[in-house]
Amino acid sequence: MANTLHRVKAYLYDNLLTEDPNDFTARVSSERTLSVTDVCNSAVTRGGASVSAADMEHNVNLFLKEMGYQLCDGFSVNTGYFTATTLIKGVFNSPTESFDPSKHSVMFLFNQGDTMRKEIPNIEVEIMGVADNSITITQVTDVKTGSVNDVITPNRNLKIKGYKVKIAGDNPAVVISFVNNNTSESTKVDPSDMVTNNPSELIIITPTLPAGTYTLQVTSQFSGSTMLKEPRTAVFDKPLTVK
């Protein structure tokens, strides 16, 4: 790929959607999640931006705040890099039914825009081989809002997808927990709040968590046909937010 400007590394994982033992899906290996501050610093140090990183961050946050305000008023936004749209989820059972927060919800959908789509041919994908087939969390979905890898709702169902995430074993460390990113306080999920416990999917009731950002951790001795002597822990690499 002669015009490659970017490189993405990915590992292969068993394709859990088929019965074929020889097919895989690829998942991008991300070193870490960048914040607005990180991107602004990079724009100055790598991209040669003519303003300071602090000034850029201030203006970016102003833009994002106003964009969020307009989305909440039902406007769609097209930045070229992504489009954002306000959606309403839930079923209305009659033409005269009003919006009911107990059965309906508002969410925001973000999709790639034309500018990002044009960058795709400049990306080289390097397959790093088959990933270590140990316990891994791949996606977290808040059932109430439909939010993926973002907002979670206390006391409502949370769907956790992954590999070998089934909770099993008698070691006291076997648990699902949420660690507050500011205080490091850990809140365990009560076993009675586990709705589904499968190797590729957990459904739990999110604990009563105060507002903040959290890291999800799943610790288990499950390993398929045999049990591990020592538990392994999967740490989800994206922060989850309680508002």
C-alpha positions as CSV (number, residue, x, y, z in Angstrom):
1,M,0.0,0.0,0.0
2,A,2.2,2.8,-1.4
3,N,0.3,5.8,0.0
4,T,-0.2,4.4,3.5
5,L,-0.4,7.3,6.1
6,H,-1.7,5.3,9.0
7,R,-1.3,1.8,10.5
8,V,-3.8,-0.1,12.6
9,K,-2.9,-3.3,14.4
10,A,-5.5,-5.9,15.1
11,Y,-5.7,-9.4,16.6
12,L,-7.9,-12.3,15.5
13,Y,-10.6,-13.7,17.8
14,D,-12.8,-16.8,17.4
15,N,-16.0,-15.8,15.5
16,L,-18.7,-16.6,18.0
17,L,-21.5,-16.0,15.5
18,T,-20.8,-19.1,13.4
19,E,-20.1,-22.8,14.2
20,D,-17.1,-22.8,11.9
21,P,-14.0,-23.4,14.2
22,N,-11.7,-22.0,11.6
23,D,-13.0,-18.5,11.1
24,F,-12.1,-15.4,13.0
25,T,-13.0,-11.7,13.5
26,A,-10.5,-8.9,13.8
27,R,-10.5,-6.4,16.7
28,V,-8.3,-3.3,16.7
29,S,-5.6,-3.3,19.4
30,S,-5.8,0.1,20.9
31,E,-3.0,1.2,23.2
32,R,-5.2,3.6,25.1
33,T,-8.2,6.0,24.8
34,L,-7.2,9.6,23.9
35,S,-8.8,12.5,25.7
36,V,-9.5,15.9,24.2
37,T,-6.4,17.1,26.0
38,D,-4.3,14.3,24.4
39,V,-5.6,15.1,20.9
40,C,-4.9,18.9,21.3
41,N,-1.4,18.3,22.6
42,S,-0.7,16.0,19.6
43,A,-2.2,18.7,17.2
44,V,0.5,21.1,18.5
45,T,3.5,18.7,18.8
46,R,2.9,16.5,15.8
47,G,0.6,18.6,13.6
48,G,2.2,22.0,14.1
49,A,-1.0,23.8,15.1
50,S,-0.5,27.6,15.3
51,V,-2.4,27.9,18.6
52,S,-1.5,26.5,22.0
53,A,-2.9,23.2,23.1
54,A,-4.7,24.9,26.0
55,D,-6.4,27.4,23.6
56,M,-7.4,24.6,21.3
57,E,-8.8,22.4,24.1
58,H,-10.8,25.4,25.3
59,N,-12.3,26.0,21.9
60,V,-12.9,22.3,21.2
61,N,-14.8,22.0,24.5
62,L,-16.9,25.0,23.6
63,F,-17.8,23.4,20.3
64,L,-18.6,20.1,21.9
65,K,-20.8,21.7,24.5
66,E,-22.7,23.7,21.9
67,M,-23.0,20.6,19.7
68,G,-24.5,18.7,22.6
69,Y,-26.9,21.5,23.3
70,Q,-28.1,21.5,19.7
71,L,-28.4,17.7,19.6
72,C,-30.6,17.9,22.7
73,D,-32.9,20.3,20.7
74,G,-33.3,17.6,18.0
75,F,-30.9,19.1,15.4
76,S,-28.5,16.8,13.5
77,V,-24.8,17.8,13.2
78,N,-22.5,17.0,10.3
79,T,-18.8,17.9,11.0
80,G,-17.5,16.1,7.9
81,Y,-15.6,13.8,10.2
82,F,-18.8,12.4,11.8
83,T,-22.5,12.9,11.7
84,A,-24.6,13.0,14.9
85,T,-28.3,12.4,15.2
86,T,-30.8,12.3,18.0
87,L,-32.9,9.2,18.2
88,I,-35.9,8.0,20.3
89,K,-36.0,4.3,21.3
90,G,-39.0,2.3,22.4
91,V,-42.4,1.3,21.1
92,F,-45.4,3.5,21.1
93,N,-48.6,1.4,21.3
94,S,-51.1,3.9,20.0
95,P,-51.1,7.1,17.9
96,T,-51.9,9.2,20.9
97,E,-49.3,7.7,23.3
98,S,-47.0,10.2,24.9
99,F,-43.3,9.8,25.6
100,D,-42.8,7.7,28.8
101,P,-39.3,7.7,30.3
102,S,-40.0,4.3,31.9
103,K,-40.4,2.6,28.4
104,H,-38.9,5.2,26.0
105,S,-35.4,6.7,25.9
106,V,-33.4,9.3,24.0
107,M,-30.0,8.5,22.6
108,F,-27.4,9.9,20.2
109,L,-26.1,8.1,17.2
110,F,-22.6,9.0,15.7
111,N,-21.5,7.8,12.3
112,Q,-18.4,8.3,10.2
113,G,-18.6,11.3,7.8
114,D,-17.2,11.8,4.3
115,T,-13.9,13.2,5.5
116,M,-13.1,10.1,7.5
117,R,-14.5,7.8,4.9
118,K,-11.9,9.2,2.4
119,E,-9.1,8.4,4.8
120,I,-9.9,4.7,4.8
121,P,-7.8,3.9,1.7
122,N,-4.8,5.4,3.5
123,I,-5.0,2.9,6.4
124,E,-2.8,-0.2,6.4
125,V,-4.1,-3.0,8.7
126,E,-1.5,-5.3,10.2
127,I,-2.9,-8.6,11.6
128,M,-0.9,-9.5,14.6
129,G,-2.1,-13.1,14.7
130,V,-4.6,-14.9,16.9
131,A,-5.1,-13.2,20.2
132,D,-4.4,-14.8,23.6
133,N,-7.6,-16.7,24.0
134,S,-8.0,-15.7,27.7
135,I,-10.8,-13.7,29.3
136,T,-11.6,-10.6,27.3
137,I,-14.4,-7.9,27.4
138,T,-15.2,-6.7,23.9
139,Q,-18.4,-4.6,24.3
140,V,-20.7,-3.2,27.0
141,T,-24.2,-2.1,26.2
142,D,-26.6,-0.3,28.5
143,V,-30.0,-2.0,27.8
144,K,-32.1,1.0,28.9
145,T,-30.5,3.7,26.7
146,G,-28.8,1.6,24.0
147,S,-25.5,3.3,24.8
148,V,-22.5,1.2,23.8
149,N,-19.2,1.5,25.7
150,D,-20.2,4.8,27.2
151,V,-23.1,5.6,29.6
152,I,-24.5,3.0,32.1
153,T,-27.7,3.2,34.1
154,P,-27.7,2.1,37.8
155,N,-30.2,-0.6,38.7
156,R,-30.9,-1.4,35.0
157,N,-29.7,-4.3,32.8
158,L,-26.1,-4.2,31.4
159,K,-25.0,-6.5,28.6
160,I,-21.3,-7.5,28.6
161,K,-20.0,-9.3,25.6
162,G,-16.6,-11.0,25.4
163,Y,-14.6,-14.2,25.5
164,K,-14.6,-16.6,28.4
165,V,-16.4,-14.1,30.6
166,K,-18.6,-16.7,32.3
167,I,-18.4,-16.3,36.1
168,A,-17.3,-19.6,37.6
169,G,-15.0,-20.9,40.3
170,D,-14.9,-20.9,44.1
171,N,-12.0,-18.5,44.5
172,P,-13.1,-15.4,46.5
173,A,-11.6,-13.1,43.8
174,V,-14.2,-14.3,41.2
175,V,-16.5,-11.3,40.8
176,I,-17.7,-8.6,38.5
177,S,-16.8,-5.2,39.8
178,F,-16.9,-1.5,38.9
179,V,-13.9,0.6,40.0
180,N,-14.4,4.3,40.5
181,N,-11.7,6.0,38.4
182,N,-11.4,8.9,40.9
183,T,-11.6,7.2,44.2
184,S,-10.4,3.6,43.3
185,E,-13.4,2.3,45.3
186,S,-14.6,-1.0,44.0
187,T,-18.3,-2.0,43.9
188,K,-19.0,-5.7,43.4
189,V,-22.0,-7.1,41.5
190,D,-24.2,-9.2,43.8
191,P,-24.5,-12.8,42.3
192,S,-28.3,-12.5,42.6
193,D,-28.1,-9.5,40.1
194,M,-26.6,-11.7,37.4
195,V,-29.3,-12.4,34.8
196,T,-27.3,-14.3,32.1
197,N,-24.0,-16.1,32.7
198,N,-22.6,-17.4,29.4
199,P,-19.0,-17.7,28.1
200,S,-19.6,-15.0,25.5
201,E,-22.2,-12.8,27.2
202,L,-23.1,-11.6,30.7
203,I,-26.2,-9.7,31.5
204,I,-26.2,-8.1,35.0
205,I,-28.1,-5.4,36.9
206,T,-25.8,-2.5,37.3
207,P,-25.2,-1.7,41.0
208,T,-26.3,1.5,42.6
209,L,-23.3,3.6,41.6
210,P,-22.9,7.4,42.2
211,A,-22.2,9.7,39.3
212,G,-18.7,9.3,37.9
213,T,-16.5,7.2,35.6
214,Y,-15.8,3.6,36.2
215,T,-13.6,0.7,35.0
216,L,-15.4,-2.6,34.5
217,Q,-13.5,-5.7,35.6
218,V,-14.6,-9.4,35.3
219,T,-12.6,-12.0,37.2
220,S,-13.3,-15.7,36.6
221,Q,-11.7,-19.2,36.7
222,F,-13.7,-20.3,33.6
223,S,-11.6,-21.7,30.8
224,G,-14.0,-23.9,28.8
225,S,-13.8,-27.6,29.5
226,T,-11.6,-27.2,32.6
227,M,-11.4,-24.7,35.5
228,L,-8.3,-22.5,36.0
229,K,-6.4,-23.0,39.2
230,E,-6.0,-19.2,39.6
231,P,-8.6,-16.7,38.4
232,R,-7.9,-14.3,35.5
233,T,-9.2,-10.7,35.2
234,A,-10.4,-8.9,32.1
235,V,-10.3,-5.1,32.4
236,F,-12.5,-3.2,30.0
237,D,-10.3,-0.5,28.2
238,K,-13.1,2.1,27.9
239,P,-14.4,4.2,30.8
240,L,-18.1,3.8,31.6
241,T,-20.0,6.8,32.9
242,V,-22.8,7.2,35.4
243,K,-24.5,10.5,35.1
